[in-house]
Amino acid sequence: EKPVRLEEVQSLGQMAKLAPSLQKRLKRGDLRAKELCEVVAALVRSKFFDGDLFEILANELRRAFNRRSLGPSEIITTIAQLGDLNAYNQRVFEAACDALGRELSRLP
């Protein structure tokens, strides 16, 4: 059975099949910021949690937040989804708050 695309992941089994290749891509820095958000969404849909995968994902999310690669709504959605997974990483949440704080200062 062929693995499904990330956007199509619905089950724990589907995510488990994708996890090793995702972990490799994350380690290489091959995922764009929007793809990182899709990884989080797929993890939530499938209720999949792997500590090693999340550690690498957390580092990449933090970098994306620090680089301002995501807009406020994407940041908020991603952080809320991480909360749904009960996946807290202080550095990721701090980077998200910093990124959102910079956006708020631009509002009139």
Buried (B, 14 or more C-beta within 10 A) or exposed (E): EEBBEBEEBEEEEBBBBBBEEBBEBBEEEEBEBEBBBBBBBBBBBBEBBBEEBBEBBBBBBBBBBBEEBBEBEBBEBBBEBBEEBEBEBEEBBEBBEBBBEEBEEEEE
